[in-house]
Amino acid sequence: MRTFSVTAKNTQKSRIVCRGEVLSKALPAALRTYRQAFLFSDDLVWGLYGARAMRALGSVPVHTMSAGEAHKTPETLLSLLAAMAQAGLHRGDCLVCLGGGVVGDVGGLAAALYMRGIDCIQVPTTLLAQVDSSVGGKTAVDLCGVKNLVGAFHQPRWVFADPAFFRTLPAREVRCGLGEIVKHGALSADIFDALEQNRDRLFDRSFLASLVPANIAFKAEVVRKDAEETGLRKCLNLGHTTAHAFELLDGALSHGEYVLIGTWFEAEIAKARGGDADYLARLQSLVLTALGGIPALPPAEEAARIACLDKKNVSRSDIVLTIPWAKGEYRLLTLDAAEYGRELARIGRLLC
């Protein structure tokens, strides 16, 4: 078992535990301190783990959403809040989010809003959610075609990361998680070395389970220093500006797959501006191993237009990127929309 804590200014302490038997032992023990718990999941995860959760927790109220990013909407959020109200939850009660990143984001935001904030426990069931979205307190829903436009910072009281959940993950969900793991590798020399040295094991569940604590520890330390993304935490946006643009335009791949694509593109942008070309080529090679190749993508000018709407930008005419630079190093880069569009088009031609 590995345990981490995240405590940042003006936030509650968040404890992150990597261990087995979460549903049968760790979660029931954590919930004994609450008068009432409320369980939120999606229909896919609930079909796999709902019976096991209910055997361990007994008679607790449950609300499920339809699985998938398409349902990460204000309507889903309001439906959950209404169910919490109907169950009679009070400020001293707890919301448990059992599922992947979408469940964690929607549930975390509901916990932040309900009675101006109740405790939340995250039980991430996907690789991506364990290494990224469940850690750090970012919660959100999508609105008007913009990803994560409406949200709040709300640290979970507990995060329980159990490698047993990986047994039911399809290969595509593993690849999705690799998007964030490779991103962490672009920021941490130690994680990058582990990935390069084991590139033939990237889809090995036992190897991935061994990587989870290091990835959580890396992100937890970043969040501890900058919980509300005023400085250092911006490094975690690496690859994401381009990823979000293609994701919103195309939607055929998972979020993590688009993060891999965004990392490859933004490494190419870094090469053109003096980044360490040898390291960036190695990073791109690692991306391609995880992704299996760059698929056909929407037109560059459309991606640039969508990127202008990204919430990380300071104006509608500039695009803010967090780009890989050298091993364990990143840079913040601002391009005007026209130049960013030309860069995407140039890089797209390299792939033809």
PyMOL commands that set and color helices and strands:
alter all, ss='L'
color gray80, all
select helices_A, chain A and resi 22-31+43-57+69-71+74-86+101-116+127-133+163-168+171-187+189-197+199-201+205-225+232-237+240-249+255-271+277-291+300-307+337-351
alter helices_A, ss='H'
color red, helices_A
select strands_A, chain A and resi 2-6+14-18+37-42+62-65+94-99+119-124+138-143+146-153+158-161+318-326+329-336
alter strands_A, ss='S'
color yellow, strands_A
deselect
rebuild
show_as cartoon
